[in-house]
Amino acid sequence: MIPRAPGERAVPGGEGPRARPGRLLRGSARAVVAARYVVLLLWASLAALAVWAPSTGAGTEATRLQAFIDPQDTTLATETASARAFGFPLISRTVLVQHDPQGLSVYDQAQAVLRATALTRGEYEDAGPIVGALPVTNTLAAFPGSTRAGTTALTFLLMDPDEGLGDRTSAAQRWAAEHLDAEDSFVGVSGSVPARVQQARTLHEELALVEVTTLGAIAVVVGLHFRSLVAPVLAIVTAGTAFFVSLRLAELVAGAMGTGVPEELRPLVLALLLGVVTDYVIFYLTGVRRALAEGADRLTAARTATAQYGPIVAVAGVTVAAGTAALVVADSPFFAAVGPAMAMSVLVGVLVSTTLVPAVMAVLGRALFWPSRPVRTPPAASGAGRRAAARRERGVRLLTRRPVALAVVLGCTALLAAASLPLQQLRLGVGFVPSLPADAPVHVAADAAAEGFAPGIVSPTVLLVQGEGVTGQRRQLAALGAALERQPGVAGVLGPGDLPEELARRALLAPQGDAARFLVVLAGDPMGGTAIADLRALREDLPALLAGAGLGGAERGVGGDTALASALVALTEDDVGRIALAALGVNLLVLVLFLRALVAPLYLLATSVLALTASLGLATWLFQDLLGHDGLTFYVPFAAAVLLVALGSDYNVFGVGTIWAQARTAPLREAVVRAVPQSSRAITAAAVTLALSFGLLALVPLRSFLELAVVMALGIVLDAIVVRSLLVPTLLVLVGPVSGWPGHALSRDAAARGTPPRTAAPAGRP
């Protein structure tokens, strides 16, 4: 809230400082209230259209991993060259798993090979998009990478890459249902394609639960805060309207631009919108309740609250929207799609909050707070209230003594810096299969395959070697295969000499004689951080390995899911600088314009970054060191970083803006003492709502959403409690009026130019 300047007329709305709304603000507030029924009808129509109109289908199918990386990446070029040289791709991404810990019979293992050969010859009329198959068994543990003997048979299905992910998964499941049964020890279908499809289905199935639970939690928080059964309905309707309208708008924009909406977007938008919109509703309701308690009629109260809080909500919302929009500078198609979509959603949320909420307030008035009644808190608050207010004031006065402030700054900085240390060990991965619940069919099948071989068997890497007459250089190819097996992180290599001659000629040796392929099985999760690091090292060593095997003149390329994941992570890492500069620059600009200062925005932004690195460091320690995850999902740290920095600036609008306004009529230390107890309570309440909204993303049974929920909840709590309530006030006191440079809001004689404001009554329950 903005304190009232000297001599300004008090507006209805209760105790506490506030600024007289300007003519423009009063006019816009009056217009919204006057058009309240039109506003209600408009948003009701848009919400109904968003909920019941047929979906455009944008983003409804699992997005291909290739869609998230640079089309010019050599991985895609290698896979294309491999498919052209051999007539079909060796990369399967879909595998049938047969597994029996007690051992598969020799007959079952032979049948797996025969079925794969028949599929490759086109003898199955019901194969659909399946154009071939590659059988792999651990008979006598002869296959490279086998950890057990005679327990597992895998059939890699080779399919038309132009087929949709869902169609490929369905084709594999149909064929398995027709030709495999319990007697074949069939476990299930696995691979990155079925895992991606399963992720999309899980999101679709679980999102309703997340929506209902989040809305229910918000209803409880708002209901308890206002002791009302109606106020939570307004919060839910406002947040729901913003969510459905913004999501449908994102689909329409994606369809018009010919781009997909990543399925990860919907829960992110849900958490972000429900959190920030609920905060804005709470501010509006607080204002209208105070005005009603002071005797204003419902229309006057609605106009007063709208004029008072509308600008604050608008500035805060634009701050978050601008911060998330900074992702547009990323080269990564994922971030380039997610950033503007989130920014657009926040802007829709601001528009709904600044129009729909005032309209409802004007229509319902006191009924919003039923069954309680807005009652003006008397100036002489209860004894308990006075004592609590006095304790808060004494605590802030103690905090703002320079020796204490210095100790708090050093202590908080050391604490956050120590929490940031594990961030140095952060690894990034993609991990489609490990992200799924342990009992998901795709995960169960992958675990069974790993028991017989190595985790990397589900998504092996392909090495393509091209050169004139290379297929005739069998000795050199064998030497290369042996050298590959000795590389760190490689569990086994399938080369031309490891398959029956007929299969080898079709799958690993090109008919034209100018290309050979190797199947490299990595020891770890093929899309985890460790495997990505191992593949990067292998790529760097390939020129020396080829030269040592006598193939120094041959061209080489690497394809497969690990290579694609590596390209995606590399693209994300390359975006760090651009995203950081854009996000920090946008948030700095907003703070500079809002505070009309340069010094304070610099260290305010620095404290937000420190809270961010601390939350990421704690999450790295939790997931990698404590829980043993092979890295965090690639997009989690960067999406969380942009959101947390933007939300930190959002808190600055409320917290530091209040101190700035108080400093117009009082010395800086006194302004901090007056403003911090009130603003810190508001910010803490907002933080609880936001942390709850993001924390409930953990209900989605996918590892990436658990990671995002933890990082966001940690970051929000650290920012609100440690940074905004402790670190920022003490920094303001230590730096002093210089914080306002080059403006004059905090100059030493600023207070002398104003008249001391009337003493506010001790803050009671808002």
C-alpha positions in Angstrom: 0.0 0.0 0.0 1.2 3.5 -0.8 1.2 5.9 2.2 -0.7 9.2 2.1 1.4 12.2 1.3 1.3 15.3 3.6 -1.9 17.2 3.4 -3.7 14.6 1.3 -7.3 13.9 2.0 -8.0 10.5 3.6 -10.1 8.3 1.4 -12.5 5.8 2.9 -10.8 2.6 3.5 -9.7 2.3 7.0 -6.6 2.8 9.0 -3.1 2.9 7.6 -1.4 5.2 5.2 -2.4 5.5 1.6 -2.1 7.9 -1.3 -5.0 10.0 -2.7 -5.9 8.4 -6.0 -5.2 10.7 -8.9 -7.8 11.8 -11.3 -7.0 9.1 -13.9 -7.1 6.4 -11.2 -10.4 7.7 -9.9 -11.8 7.9 -13.4 -10.9 4.3 -14.3 -12.2 3.0 -11.0 -15.4 4.8 -11.5 -15.7 3.5 -15.0 -15.2 -0.2 -14.0 -17.7 0.1 -11.2 -20.2 1.8 -13.4 -19.9 -0.9 -16.1 -20.0 -3.7 -13.6 -22.8 -5.7 -15.2 -21.2 -5.4 -18.6 -17.9 -6.6 -17.2 -19.5 -9.6 -15.5 -21.3 -10.6 -18.7 -18.2 -10.2 -20.8 -16.0 -12.4 -18.5 -18.7 -14.9 -18.1 -19.0 -15.3 -21.8 -15.3 -15.5 -22.3 -15.0 -18.1 -19.6 -17.8 -20.2 -21.0 -16.2 -20.1 -24.5 -12.9 -21.1 -23.1 -14.3 -24.0 -21.2 -16.8 -25.5 -23.6 -15.5 -24.5 -27.1 -13.8 -27.3 -29.0 -10.0 -27.4 -28.4 -7.7 -26.4 -31.2 -5.6 -29.5 -30.3 -2.4 -27.5 -30.0 -0.1 -29.3 -27.6 -2.5 -32.2 -26.9 0.0 -34.9 -28.2 3.3 -35.4 -26.5 5.8 -33.2 -28.2 8.8 -34.9 -29.9 12.2 -34.3 -28.3 13.5 -33.2 -31.7 11.1 -30.2 -31.5 13.0 -28.7 -28.6 16.5 -28.6 -30.2 18.2 -26.7 -33.0 17.1 -28.2 -36.3 20.7 -27.7 -37.5 22.1 -29.9 -34.7 24.4 -32.6 -36.0 22.4 -35.3 -34.1 19.4 -34.9 -36.4 21.7 -34.8 -39.4 23.4 -38.0 -38.3 20.0 -39.8 -37.9 18.9 -38.6 -41.3 22.1 -39.7 -43.0 21.8 -43.1 -41.2 18.3 -43.6 -42.4 19.2 -42.7 -46.0 22.3 -44.9 -46.1 20.4 -48.0 -44.8 16.9 -47.4 -45.9 15.6 -47.3 -42.4 16.6 -45.8 -39.0 18.4 -47.9 -36.4 17.1 -45.6 -33.7 14.0 -47.3 -32.4 12.8 -45.3 -29.3 10.2 -48.1 -28.8 11.2 -51.5 -27.4 9.3 -54.6 -26.5 10.6 -56.2 -23.2 10.5 -59.9 -22.4 12.0 -60.7 -19.0 12.0 -63.6 -16.6 14.5 -63.4 -13.6 14.4 -67.2 -13.5 15.5 -67.4 -17.1 13.8 -67.4 -20.5 13.7 -70.7 -22.3 15.9 -71.2 -25.4 12.7 -71.4 -27.4 11.5 -68.0 -26.2 14.8 -66.4 -27.0 14.8 -68.0 -30.4 11.2 -66.9 -31.1 12.1 -63.3 -30.3 14.8 -63.4 -33.0 12.5 -65.1 -35.5 9.7 -62.6 -34.9 12.0 -59.7 -35.3 13.3 -61.2 -38.6 9.8 -61.7 -39.9 8.9 -58.1 -39.0 11.9 -56.9 -40.9 10.8 -58.9 -43.9 7.3 -57.5 -43.8 5.6 -60.8 -43.0 3.2 -59.4 -40.5 0.2 -57.7 -42.2 -0.9 -56.0 -38.9 2.5 -54.3 -38.3 1.2 -50.9 -39.4 3.9 -48.3 -39.1 6.5 -50.9 -37.9 9.0 -51.3 -40.8 11.5 -53.5 -39.1 12.8 -54.9 -35.8 16.1 -55.5 -34.1 16.2 -58.4 -31.6 18.6 -58.3 -28.7 18.9 -61.2 -26.1 21.3 -61.8 -23.3 21.8 -65.4 -24.1 24.9 -66.7 -22.4 25.5 -63.0 -21.6 27.1 -62.7 -25.0 25.5 -59.4 -26.0 27.7 -56.5 -25.0 26.4 -54.9 -21.9 24.6 -58.0 -20.6 24.7 -58.3 -16.8 22.8 -61.6 -16.6 22.5 -64.6 -18.9 19.3 -65.8 -20.6 16.8 -63.7 -18.7 15.9 -60.9 -21.2 14.9 -60.5 -24.8 14.3 -57.1 -26.3 12.8 -56.3 -29.7 13.6 -52.7 -30.9 10.8 -51.7 -33.3 11.9 -49.6 -36.2 9.1 -47.2 -37.3 8.3 -44.5 -39.8 9.6 -41.3 -38.0 6.8 -39.3 -39.5 4.3 -41.1 -37.5 3.0 -39.4 -34.3 4.3 -40.5 -31.0 0.9 -41.8 -29.9 0.5 -43.8 -33.1 3.8 -45.4 -32.7 3.1 -46.4 -29.1 -0.3 -47.7 -30.0 1.1 -49.7 -32.9 3.7 -51.4 -30.6 1.1 -52.2 -27.9 -1.3 -53.6 -30.5 1.3 -55.8 -32.1 2.5 -57.1 -28.7 -1.1 -57.8 -27.7 -1.6 -59.9 -30.8 1.7 -61.9 -30.8 3.0 -61.9 -27.2 1.4 -63.2 -24.0 2.2 -64.2 -20.5 3.9 -67.4 -21.7 6.4 -65.2 -23.6 7.2 -63.4 -20.3 6.2 -60.1 -21.9 6.6 -57.2 -19.5 5.7 -54.2 -21.5 6.6 -51.5 -24.0 9.3 -49.0 -23.1 11.6 -46.4 -24.7 11.5 -42.7 -24.9 8.5 -42.5 -27.2 6.1 -44.5 -24.9 7.6 -42.7 -21.9 6.8 -39.3 -23.5 3.3 -40.5 -24.4 2.8 -41.8 -20.8 4.0 -38.4 -19.4 1.3 -36.6 -21.5 -1.4 -39.0 -20.3 -0.3 -38.7 -16.7 -0.5 -34.9 -16.9 -3.9 -35.1 -18.5 -5.2 -37.5 -15.9 -3.7 -35.8 -12.8 -4.2 -32.2 -13.7 -7.8 -32.2 -12.6 -6.7 -33.4 -9.2 -4.1 -30.6 -9.0 -6.7 -28.0 -10.1 -9.3 -29.1 -7.5 -6.8 -29.4 -4.7 -5.2 -26.1 -5.4 -8.5 -24.3 -5.6 -9.6 -26.0 -2.4 -6.5 -24.9 -0.6 -6.9 -21.4 -1.8 -10.5 -21.4 -0.7 -9.4 -22.4 2.8 -6.7 -19.8 3.0 -9.0 -17.0 1.7 -11.9 -18.2 3.8 -9.9 -18.2 7.0 -8.3 -14.9 6.2 -11.6 -13.1 5.7 -13.8 -15.4 7.9 -16.1 -15.6 4.9 -17.7 -18.3 2.8 -18.3 -16.0 -0.2 -14.8 -14.4 -0.5 -13.2 -17.7 -1.5 -15.7 -18.1 -4.3 -14.6 -14.8 -5.8 -10.9 -15.9 -5.6 -11.7 -19.2 -7.2 -13.9 -17.7 -10.0 -11.3 -15.0 -10.8 -8.3 -17.4 -10.9 -10.3 -20.0 -12.8 -11.5 -17.5 -15.4 -7.9 -16.2 -15.9 -6.6 -19.8 -16.2 -9.0 -21.1 -18.8 -9.1 -18.0 -20.9 -5.3 -17.7 -20.9 -4.8 -21.4 -21.7 -7.2 -21.3 -24.6 -5.6 -18.1 -25.9 -2.2 -19.8 -25.7 -3.6 -22.7 -27.8 -5.0 -20.3 -30.4 -1.7 -18.4 -30.7 0.3 -21.6 -30.9 -2.1 -22.9 -33.7 -1.8 -19.6 -35.6 2.0 -19.7 -35.4 2.2 -23.4 -36.2 4.0 -24.2 -33.0 3.1 -26.7 -30.3 2.3 -25.9 -26.6 4.5 -28.1 -24.4 2.3 -30.2 -22.1 4.5 -29.0 -19.2 3.0 -25.5 -19.8 -0.5 -26.1 -18.4 0.5 -27.0 -14.8 3.0 -24.1 -14.8 0.3 -21.6 -15.9 -2.1 -23.1 -13.3 0.3 -22.7 -10.4 1.4 -19.2 -11.5 -2.0 -17.8 -12.2 -3.7 -19.3 -9.1 -1.0 -17.9 -6.9 -0.7 -14.4 -8.2 -4.4 -13.8 -8.9 -5.3 -15.0 -5.4 -2.8 -12.5 -4.0 -4.4 -9.7 -6.0 -7.9 -10.7 -4.9 -6.8 -10.6 -1.3 -5.5 -7.1 -1.7 -8.7 -5.9 -3.3 -10.9 -7.6 -0.7 -8.9 -6.1 2.1 -9.4 -2.6 0.7 -13.1 -3.0 0.1 -13.7 -4.5 3.6 -12.0 -1.5 5.2 -14.0 0.9 3.2 -17.3 -0.9 4.1 -16.3 -1.0 7.8 -15.8 2.8 7.7 -19.4 3.2 6.5 -19.0 3.6 2.8 -21.7 2.2 0.6 -20.8 -0.7 -1.7 -20.2 1.4 -4.9 -18.1 3.9 -3.1 -16.2 1.1 -1.3 -15.6 -0.7 -4.7 -14.3 2.5 -6.3 -12.0 3.3 -3.4 -10.5 -0.2 -3.3 -10.1 -0.2 -7.1 -8.4 3.2 -7.2 -6.1 2.2 -4.3 -5.0 -1.3 -5.3 -5.5 -1.2 -9.1 -2.2 0.5 -9.8 -0.3 -1.7 -7.4 -1.8 -4.9 -8.9 -1.1 -3.6 -12.4 2.6 -2.8 -11.7 3.1 -6.1 -9.9 1.5 -8.1 -12.6 3.4 -6.3 -15.4 6.6 -7.0 -13.4 6.0 -10.8 -13.4 4.8 -10.8 -17.0 7.9 -8.9 -18.2 10.2 -11.1 -16.2 8.7 -14.3 -17.7 8.6 -12.8 -21.2 12.4 -12.5 -21.0 12.5 -16.2 -21.9 11.7 -15.1 -25.5 15.4 -14.4 -26.0 16.3 -18.1 -25.6 17.3 -20.1 -28.6 15.6 -23.1 -27.1 12.2 -23.7 -28.7 10.9 -24.9 -25.3 11.7 -21.7 -23.5 10.8 -19.5 -26.5 7.3 -21.1 -26.3 6.9 -21.2 -22.5 8.1 -17.7 -21.7 5.6 -15.6 -23.8 2.8 -18.0 -22.9 3.3 -17.5 -19.2 3.7 -13.7 -19.7 0.4 -13.6 -21.7 -1.3 -15.7 -18.9 -0.2 -13.3 -16.2 -1.4 -10.3 -18.2 -4.8 -12.0 -18.6 -4.7 -12.6 -14.9 -4.1 -8.9 -14.3 -6.8 -7.9 -16.6 -9.3 -10.2 -14.9 -8.2 -9.0 -11.5 -8.5 -5.3 -12.3 -11.9 -5.6 -13.9 -13.9 -8.7 -12.7 -13.0 -8.3 -9.1 -14.1 -4.6 -8.8 -17.3 -5.5 -10.7 -18.1 -8.3 -8.2 -17.2 -6.1 -5.3 -19.6 -3.4 -6.5 -22.4 -5.9 -7.0 -22.1 -7.9 -3.8 -20.7 -5.3 -1.3 -21.0 -6.6 2.3 -22.3 -10.0 1.1 -18.8 -10.8 0.0 -17.9 -11.3 3.7 -20.9 -13.3 4.8 -21.4 -14.7 7.4 -19.1 -12.1 9.1 -19.6 -8.4 8.9 -17.0 -5.7 8.1 -16.6 -3.9 11.4 -14.3 -1.0 11.8 -11.4 -1.7 14.2 -11.7 0.9 16.9 -8.6 3.1 17.4 -8.2 1.6 20.9 -7.4 -1.9 19.9 -7.6 -4.7 22.4 -4.8 -5.1 24.9 -3.5 -8.2 23.2 -3.5 -6.3 19.9 -1.6 -3.4 21.3 1.0 -5.6 23.0 1.5 -7.6 19.7 1.9 -4.4 17.7 4.4 -3.0 20.3 6.4 -6.2 20.2 6.6 -6.1 16.4 7.7 -2.4 16.5 10.4 -3.2 19.1 11.6 -6.1 17.1 12.0 -3.9 13.9 13.6 -1.1 15.9 16.2 -3.5 17.2 16.7 -5.0 13.7 17.4 -1.5 12.3 20.1 -0.6 14.7 23.2 -0.4 12.6 25.3 -3.0 14.5 22.4 -5.4 14.6 21.6 -4.7 10.9 25.2 -5.4 9.9 25.1 -8.7 11.8 21.8 -9.6 10.1 23.1 -8.8 6.7 26.3 -10.8 7.2 24.4 -13.7 8.7 21.7 -13.9 6.1 24.2 -13.5 3.3 26.4 -16.3 4.7 23.4 -18.5 5.2 22.1 -18.1 1.6 25.6 -18.4 0.2 26.2 -21.7 2.1 22.9 -23.0 0.8 24.0 -22.1 -2.8 27.2 -24.1 -2.7 25.7 -27.5 -3.9 24.6 -25.7 -7.1 28.2 -26.1 -8.3 27.4 -29.9 -8.7 24.2 -29.4 -10.6 23.7 -31.8 -13.5 20.9 -31.4 -16.1 19.1 -34.3 -17.7 15.9 -35.1 -19.5 15.0 -38.5 -18.0 11.6 -39.3 -19.6 11.5 -42.9 -18.1 12.8 -42.1 -14.6 10.4 -39.2 -14.3 7.5 -41.6 -14.4 6.1 -43.3 -11.3 7.9 -46.5 -10.4 4.8 -48.6 -11.1 4.1 -47.1 -14.5 4.2 -49.8 -17.2 6.9 -48.0 -19.2 9.0 -47.7 -16.1 8.5 -51.3 -15.1 9.5 -52.5 -18.6 12.6 -50.3 -18.5 13.6 -51.6 -15.1 13.2 -55.2 -16.4 15.4 -54.4 -19.5 18.1 -52.8 -17.2 18.2 -56.0 -15.0 19.2 -58.0 -18.0 21.5 -55.5 -19.6 22.3 -51.9 -18.5 20.0 -48.9 -18.0 21.1 -47.5 -21.4 19.8 -50.5 -23.3 16.3 -48.9 -23.6 17.7 -46.0 -25.6 21.0 -46.9 -27.1 23.3 -44.5 -28.9 24.1 -45.0 -32.6 27.5 -44.2 -34.0 27.5 -43.7 -37.8 30.9 -44.2 -39.6 30.9 -43.1 -43.3 33.7 -43.5 -45.8 34.2 -45.2 -49.2 34.5 -49.0 -48.8 34.2 -48.8 -45.0 32.1 -51.9 -44.8 34.9 -54.0 -46.2 37.3 -52.9 -43.4 36.0 -55.4 -40.9 39.2 -55.6 -38.8 39.3 -51.8 -38.4 35.6 -51.8 -37.5 36.2 -54.5 -34.9 39.1 -52.5 -33.4 36.8 -49.4 -33.2 34.1 -51.5 -31.4 36.6 -52.7 -28.9 37.9 -49.2 -28.3 34.4 -47.9 -27.8 33.7 -50.6 -25.1 36.7 -49.3 -23.1 35.3 -45.8 -22.9 34.1 -44.6 -19.5 30.3 -44.9 -19.1 30.0 -47.5 -21.9 28.4 -50.8 -20.8 28.6 -52.5 -24.2 28.8 -52.0 -28.0 27.0 -53.9 -30.7 29.0 -53.9 -33.9 28.8 -55.5 -37.3 30.4 -58.8 -36.0 27.9 -59.2 -33.1 24.8 -60.0 -35.2 23.9 -62.9 -37.6 25.2 -62.0 -41.0 21.8 -61.4 -42.6 20.8 -58.9 -39.8 24.2 -57.3 -39.8 24.1 -56.7 -43.5 20.7 -55.0 -43.2 21.1 -53.2 -39.9 24.8 -52.3 -39.4 26.5 -52.5 -42.9 25.1 -50.3 -45.6 24.3 -52.0 -49.0 26.4 -49.4 -50.9 29.4 -50.2 -48.7 30.0 -46.6 -47.6 28.6 -46.7 -44.0 28.6 -48.8 -40.9 26.7 -48.4 -37.6 27.4 -49.2 -34.0 24.9 -49.5 -31.2 26.5 -48.1 -28.0 24.8 -49.0 -24.7 25.6 -46.6 -21.9 25.8 -47.7 -18.3 23.5 -45.1 -16.8 20.0 -43.7 -17.5 20.4 -42.8 -21.2 18.9 -39.3 -20.8 20.3 -38.6 -17.3 23.1 -36.1 -16.5 25.8 -38.8 -16.1 25.1 -40.4 -19.5 25.0 -37.0 -21.2 28.4 -36.2 -19.7 29.8 -39.6 -20.7 28.6 -39.1 -24.3 30.1 -35.7 -24.5 33.5 -37.2 -23.5 33.0 -39.9 -26.0 32.4 -37.4 -28.8 35.5 -35.5 -27.9 37.5 -38.8 -28.0 36.0 -40.1 -31.3 38.7 -38.6 -33.7 41.5 -40.3 -31.7 39.5 -43.6 -31.5 38.9 -43.6 -35.2 42.5 -42.9 -36.0 43.7 -45.5 -33.6 41.5 -48.1 -35.3 42.8 -47.2 -38.7 39.7 -45.3 -39.8 41.1 -41.8 -39.4 39.7 -40.7 -42.8 36.1 -41.7 -42.1 33.4 -39.2 -41.1 31.5 -39.9 -37.9 28.3 -38.8 -36.3 26.3 -39.7 -33.2 22.5 -40.1 -32.9 20.0 -41.4 -30.4 18.1 -40.1 -27.4 21.3 -39.4 -25.3 22.7 -37.3 -28.2 19.4 -35.4 -28.5 19.2 -34.9 -24.7 22.8 -33.7 -24.8 21.9 -31.2 -27.6 18.9 -30.0 -25.6 20.9 -29.5 -22.4 23.7 -27.8 -24.3 21.2 -25.4 -26.0 19.7 -24.7 -22.6 23.1 -24.0 -21.1 23.9 -21.7 -23.9 20.8 -19.8 -23.2 21.8 -19.1 -19.6 23.6 -15.8 -20.4 20.9 -14.4 -22.6 18.0 -15.4 -20.3 19.9 -14.0 -17.2 20.7 -10.7 -18.9 17.2 -10.3 -20.2 15.4 -11.3 -17.0 17.6 -9.2 -14.8 17.5 -6.3 -17.1 13.7 -6.3 -17.4 13.2 -6.6 -13.6 15.9 -3.9 -12.9 14.2 -1.5 -15.3 10.8 -2.0 -13.6 12.3 -1.4 -10.2 14.2 1.6 -11.4 11.1 3.2 -12.9 8.9 2.3 -9.9 11.3 3.4 -7.2 12.9 6.2 -9.3 16.3 5.1 -8.0 19.2 3.1 -9.2 21.2 2.0 -6.1 18.4 0.2 -4.3 17.1 -1.8 -7.3 20.7 -3.1 -7.8 21.0 -4.7 -4.4 17.3 -5.6 -4.2 17.8 -7.6 -7.4 21.0 -9.1 -6.0 19.2 -10.3 -2.9 16.6 -12.0 -5.2 19.3 -13.8 -7.1 20.9 -14.9 -3.8 17.6 -16.4 -2.7 17.3 -18.1 -6.1 20.8 -19.7 -6.0 20.1 -20.8 -2.4 16.9 -22.6 -3.4 18.5 -24.2 -6.4 21.5 -25.3 -4.2 19.2 -26.9 -1.6 17.2 -28.6 -4.4 20.4 -29.9 -5.9 21.5 -31.3 -2.6 18.1 -32.9 -1.9 17.6 -34.5 -5.3 21.1 -35.4 -6.4 22.9 -36.1 -3.1 20.1 -37.2 -0.8 17.7 -38.9 -3.2 20.3 -40.0 -5.8 18.6 -38.5 -8.9 20.8 -38.3 -11.9 20.5 -34.6 -12.3 17.5 -32.1 -12.4 15.2 -31.9 -15.4 16.7 -29.5 -17.8 14.0 -26.8 -17.8 13.4 -26.7 -14.0 16.3 -24.5 -12.9 15.7 -22.0 -15.7 12.0 -21.7 -15.4 12.3 -21.4 -11.6 15.0 -18.8 -12.0 12.9 -16.5 -14.2 9.8 -16.9 -12.1 11.5 -16.4 -8.7 13.4 -13.3 -9.8 10.2 -11.8 -11.3 8.1 -12.7 -8.1 10.9 -11.2 -6.0 10.5 -7.9 -7.9 6.8 -8.3 -7.4 7.3 -8.4 -3.6 9.6 -5.4 -3.9 6.7 -3.4 -5.4 4.6 -4.0 -2.3 7.4 -4.0 0.4 10.0 -1.5 -0.6 7.3 0.7 -2.3 5.7 1.1 1.1 9.0 2.1 2.8 9.6 4.6 0.0 6.3 6.2 0.5 6.7 6.4 4.3 10.1 8.0 3.8 8.5 11.0 2.2 7.5 12.2 5.7 10.0 10.4 8.0 13.7 9.5 8.2 14.5 6.3 6.4 15.0 4.2 9.6 11.6 5.4 10.9 10.0 4.6 7.6 11.4 1.1 7.8 10.0 0.7 11.4 6.6 1.9 10.3 6.4 -0.1 7.0 8.0 -3.4 7.7 5.6 -4.9 10.2 2.6 -4.2 7.8 4.3 -5.1 4.5 6.1 -8.2 5.8 2.8 -9.6 7.0 1.3 -9.0 3.6 4.3 -10.4 1.8 4.3 -13.5 4.1 0.7 -14.1 3.4 1.3 -13.8 -0.4 4.3 -16.1 -0.1 2.2 -18.7 1.7 -0.4 -18.6 -1.1 2.2 -18.8 -3.9 4.3 -21.5 -2.2 1.1 -23.5 -1.7 0.1 -23.1 -5.3 3.5 -24.1 -6.7 4.0 -26.8 -4.0 0.9 -28.6 -5.0 2.5 -29.3 -8.4 4.1 -32.2 -6.5 0.7 -33.9 -6.8 1.6 -34.6 -10.4 3.4 -38.0 -10.2 6.2 -36.9 -12.4 9.7 -36.2 -11.1 10.1 -32.9 -13.0 7.1 -31.4 -11.3 8.3 -32.5 -7.9 11.6 -30.8 -8.6 9.8 -27.6 -9.8 7.5 -27.7 -6.8 10.4 -27.9 -4.3 12.5 -25.3 -6.0 9.7 -22.8 -6.3 8.4 -23.3 -2.7 11.9 -23.0 -1.3 12.6 -19.9 -3.3 9.4 -18.2 -2.4 9.7 -18.9 1.3 13.4 -17.8 1.4 12.7 -14.7 -0.5 9.7 -13.7 1.6 11.0 -14.6 5.1 14.8 -14.2 4.9 15.2 -11.6 2.1 12.2 -9.3 2.3 11.6 -9.5 6.0 15.2 -9.4 7.2 17.9 -8.8 4.6 16.2 -6.0 2.6 15.2 -3.8 5.6 18.7 -4.1 7.2 20.4 -3.3 3.9 18.2 -0.2 3.5 19.3 1.0 6.9 23.0 0.3 6.3 23.1 1.8 2.8 20.9 4.7 4.0 19.5 7.5 1.8 22.1 6.7 -0.9 19.7 3.9 -1.8 17.4 6.4 -3.5 20.1 7.9 -5.7 19.8 9.6 -8.2 16.3 10.3 -7.0 15.5 12.4 -3.9 12.9 10.3 -2.2 15.3 9.3 0.5 17.3 12.5 0.8 18.1 13.5 4.4 15.9 16.5 4.2 13.0 14.7 2.6 11.2 14.2 5.9 11.8 17.8 6.8 9.8 19.0 3.8 6.8 17.0 4.8 4.5 17.0 7.7 4.5 14.0 10.0 1.6 11.8 9.2 -1.0 11.1 11.8 -0.2 8.2 14.0 -1.8 5.0 12.7 -3.7 2.8 15.1 -2.0 -0.5 15.9 -2.6 -2.9 13.1 -5.3 -5.3 13.8 -6.7 -8.2 11.8 -7.1 -6.8 8.2 
